[in-house]
């Protein structure tokens, strides 16, 4: 582990960021350029003391999980992320895991969307990051692991996952989930994590097996949808999708028509907050597909 290189790299990347770059208010006058150490630590979900020791060349070797969090917080490119791993003595993540490193460009857009639900998904339907309003509307899935991180897996293995949609829309959702996964499977190949996910689903879901055999390939995120929330009822939203160049990640922005009942319900959710609502199917799963 090259402590000197790590400390210098972290400091320079921190000083290159402004509060607005990570969705923070400017606040009081700043004596130093860029973000404060405590701001980076808070966003990366670590203690200020731990982060400070890294910048002072006194910290222990960070875990890969900690490095992934720092890379996201500091809005690192893939090349910068790989460098961060190497100077800390870790192997850089393989190319197959690049899609789990959130695109800095998409993050910059997400940071500016505090008043409407927005989230970033991988091509396997994993929620990589979401704002508070998206968590309140759709549920917080950040605690899930394994295949259950993928919405497409939960869709075909946990019936409660479908409670977010009206029954009349569930067949269309099933087809969209499979078509999206087929796209990722084609891009990654059968020996990838997409291939592992397909094989797991074919073993446990007859519905998935039938739809997979139809060989539909598409990236589908319906423009207009009705979502069913357990506290506030049905909410009509329009969905806009912004993809990375390689189509490996997508930013979804959900908006309700101005002055509508659905807009009022979203404002209510913003007040109630994310902590009152758990993700569909989150109970009993240890093991974000399309919306």
C-alpha positions in Angstrom: 0.0 0.0 0.0 1.4 3.4 -1.1 0.2 5.6 1.7 1.9 8.7 0.3 0.2 8.3 -3.2 -3.1 7.5 -1.6 -3.1 10.5 0.7 -2.1 12.9 -2.1 -4.7 11.4 -4.5 -7.5 11.7 -2.0 -6.7 15.3 -1.1 -6.5 16.4 -4.7 -9.7 14.7 -5.7 -11.5 16.2 -2.6 -10.2 19.7 -3.3 -11.3 19.4 -7.0 -15.0 18.9 -6.0 -17.4 21.7 -5.0 -20.4 21.1 -2.7 -22.8 21.4 -5.6 -21.0 18.6 -7.4 -22.2 16.2 -4.7 -25.6 17.7 -4.0 -24.5 19.7 -0.9 -25.5 23.3 -0.2 -22.6 25.9 -0.4 -23.1 26.9 3.2 -20.8 29.3 5.1 -17.7 30.8 3.6 -15.0 28.1 3.1 -11.4 28.6 4.0 -10.1 25.8 1.9 -10.9 24.7 -1.7 -13.3 21.8 -2.4 -15.0 19.6 0.0 -14.2 19.3 3.7 -12.9 16.1 5.1 -16.0 15.6 7.2 -18.2 16.0 4.2 -16.3 13.3 2.2 -16.4 11.0 5.3 -20.2 11.5 5.7 -21.0 10.8 2.1 -18.7 7.8 2.1 -20.3 6.4 5.3 -17.1 6.4 7.3 -15.9 8.3 10.3 -14.1 11.6 9.9 -11.2 10.3 11.9 -10.8 7.3 9.6 -10.8 9.4 6.5 -8.5 12.0 8.0 -5.9 9.3 8.9 -6.0 8.2 5.2 -5.1 11.7 4.1 -2.4 11.9 6.8 -0.8 8.6 5.7 -1.6 7.0 9.0 -4.7 4.9 8.1 -4.9 1.1 7.7 -5.5 -0.5 4.3 -9.1 0.3 3.3 -11.4 -2.6 2.4 -12.7 -3.0 -1.2 -16.1 -2.0 0.0 -14.6 1.2 1.5 -12.8 2.0 -1.7 -16.0 1.6 -3.8 -17.7 4.0 -1.5 -14.8 6.5 -1.8 -14.8 6.2 -5.5 -18.5 7.0 -5.7 -18.2 9.9 -3.3 -15.3 11.5 -5.1 -17.0 11.0 -8.5 -14.0 9.1 -9.8 -13.8 7.9 -13.4 -13.2 4.1 -14.0 -9.5 4.8 -14.6 -9.3 6.9 -11.4 -11.1 4.2 -9.5 -8.7 1.5 -10.7 -5.8 3.7 -9.6 -7.3 4.0 -6.1 -7.5 0.3 -5.8 -4.0 -0.3 -6.9 -2.3 2.3 -4.6 -4.1 0.7 -1.7 -2.7 -2.8 -2.6 -5.9 -4.2 -4.1 -6.5 -5.6 -7.6 -8.6 -3.2 -9.7 -12.1 -4.6 -10.3 -12.5 -6.6 -13.5 -14.1 -5.2 -16.5 -17.2 -7.3 -15.8 -17.8 -5.3 -12.6 -17.5 -1.9 -14.2 -21.3 -1.5 -14.3 -21.4 -1.4 -10.4 -19.1 1.7 -10.4 -21.7 4.5 -10.7 -21.1 6.8 -13.7 -19.9 10.2 -12.4 -22.0 12.0 -15.2 -25.2 10.3 -14.0 -24.4 11.1 -10.4 -24.0 14.8 -11.2 -27.5 14.8 -12.6 -28.9 12.8 -9.7 -27.3 15.2 -7.2 -29.5 18.0 -8.7 -32.8 16.1 -8.4 -33.8 16.5 -4.8 -37.5 17.2 -5.4 -38.5 14.2 -7.5 -37.7 10.5 -7.3 -34.6 9.5 -9.2 -32.3 6.5 -9.1 -29.5 4.8 -11.1 -29.8 1.2 -12.1 -27.2 -1.2 -13.5 -28.0 -3.2 -16.6 -29.0 -6.1 -14.2 -31.6 -4.0 -12.5 -29.6 -3.3 -9.4 -30.2 0.0 -7.7 -26.7 1.5 -7.5 -27.8 4.8 -5.8 -31.1 6.6 -5.3 -32.3 9.8 -3.7 -34.4 9.9 -0.6 -37.7 10.4 -2.4 -37.0 7.4 -4.7 -36.4 5.3 -1.5 -39.6 6.5 0.0 -41.6 5.7 -3.1 -39.9 2.4 -4.3 -38.3 1.1 -1.1 -34.7 1.0 0.1 -32.9 -2.0 -1.3 -29.4 -1.0 -0.3 -29.3 -3.8 2.3 -29.9 -6.6 -0.2 -27.1 -8.9 -1.3 -26.5 -11.5 -4.0 -29.1 -12.1 -6.7 -31.7 -10.3 -4.6 -30.0 -7.0 -5.5 -31.5 -7.4 -8.9 -35.1 -6.2 -9.4 -35.5 -8.8 -12.1 -34.6 -11.6 -9.7 -37.0 -10.3 -7.1 -39.7 -9.9 -9.6 -39.7 -13.6 -10.5 -38.9 -15.0 -7.1 -40.8 -12.9 -4.5 -44.5 -12.2 -5.1 -44.5 -9.2 -2.9 -42.2 -7.4 -5.3 -45.1 -7.1 -7.7 -47.3 -5.2 -5.2 -45.7 -2.0 -6.5 -47.7 -2.3 -9.8 -51.4 -2.8 -10.6 -52.3 -6.4 -11.5 -53.3 -5.3 -15.0 -49.7 -4.1 -15.6 -47.8 -7.0 -14.3 -47.6 -9.1 -17.5 -46.1 -6.2 -19.3 -43.6 -5.7 -16.5 -42.6 -9.3 -16.7 -41.8 -9.1 -20.4 -39.9 -5.8 -19.8 -37.8 -7.4 -17.1 -36.8 -10.3 -19.3 -36.2 -8.2 -22.4 -33.9 -5.9 -20.4 -32.0 -8.8 -18.9 -31.6 -10.3 -22.4 -29.9 -7.1 -23.5 -27.4 -7.3 -20.6 -26.9 -11.0 -21.3 -26.0 -10.2 -25.0 -23.6 -7.5 -24.0 -21.8 -9.4 -21.1 -22.0 -13.0 -22.4 -23.1 -16.3 -20.9 -20.1 -16.6 -18.5 -20.8 -13.2 -16.9 -22.9 -12.3 -13.9 -25.8 -11.8 -16.3 -25.4 -15.4 -17.3 -25.3 -16.5 -13.7 -28.5 -14.6 -13.1 -30.3 -16.1 -16.1 -29.3 -19.6 -15.0 -30.6 -19.0 -11.5 -33.9 -17.7 -12.7 -34.4 -20.5 -15.1 -34.1 -23.0 -12.2 -36.7 -21.3 -10.0 -39.3 -19.6 -12.3 -41.3 -21.3 -15.0 -42.7 -17.9 -16.0 -39.2 -16.6 -16.6 -38.2 -19.8 -18.5 -41.2 -19.3 -20.9 -40.5 -15.6 -21.5 -36.7 -16.1 -21.9 -37.4 -18.6 -24.7 -39.2 -15.9 -26.7 -35.9 -14.1 -27.1 -37.2 -10.5 -26.8 -34.3 -8.0 -26.6 -35.0 -4.4 -25.6 -34.3 -1.7 -23.0 -37.8 -0.9 -21.8 -38.8 1.8 -19.3 -42.4 2.7 -19.8 -43.0 6.5 -20.3 -46.1 6.5 -18.1 -46.8 4.2 -15.1 -49.0 3.8 -12.1 -47.3 2.8 -8.9 -49.0 1.5 -5.8 -47.7 2.8 -2.5 -48.8 1.1 0.8 -49.3 4.4 2.6 -50.5 7.0 0.0 -52.1 4.7 -2.6 -51.7 4.9 -6.4 -49.4 7.5 -7.9 -49.2 8.3 -11.6 -45.7 9.2 -12.8 -43.9 9.8 -16.1 -40.5 8.1 -16.4 -37.5 9.5 -18.3 -34.4 7.4 -18.8 -30.9 8.7 -19.4 -28.3 6.0 -20.3 -24.6 5.9 -20.2 -22.9 5.6 -23.6 -22.3 1.8 -23.2 -25.9 1.4 -21.9 -24.6 -0.3 -18.8 -26.3 2.1 -16.4 -29.5 4.2 -16.6 -30.7 7.2 -14.6 -34.5 7.0 -14.1 -36.4 10.2 -13.2 -40.0 9.9 -12.1 -42.2 13.0 -12.2 -45.9 13.6 -11.6 -48.0 16.1 -13.6 -47.9 19.6 -12.0 -50.8 20.4 -9.6 -52.0 16.8 -9.8 -53.1 14.5 -6.9 -50.0 12.4 -7.6 -47.8 15.4 -7.3 -49.4 16.1 -3.9 -48.7 12.5 -2.8 -45.0 12.8 -3.8 -44.7 15.9 -1.7 -46.3 14.0 1.2 -43.7 11.2 0.8 -40.9 13.8 0.8 -42.2 14.9 4.3 -42.7 11.4 5.6 -39.2 10.3 4.5 -37.7 7.0 3.5 -37.4 5.4 6.9 -41.1 4.5 7.3 -41.1 2.4 4.2 -39.3 -0.9 3.5 -38.7 -2.3 0.0 -41.1 -4.8 -1.4 -39.9 -8.3 -0.7 -37.2 -7.1 1.7 -38.3 -9.3 4.5 -36.7 -12.7 4.6 -34.3 -12.1 1.6 -30.6 -12.5 2.1 -29.6 -13.7 -1.3 -32.8 -2.4 -9.4 -34.7 -5.0 -14.3 -36.9 -2.3 -15.3 -39.3 0.0 -13.6 
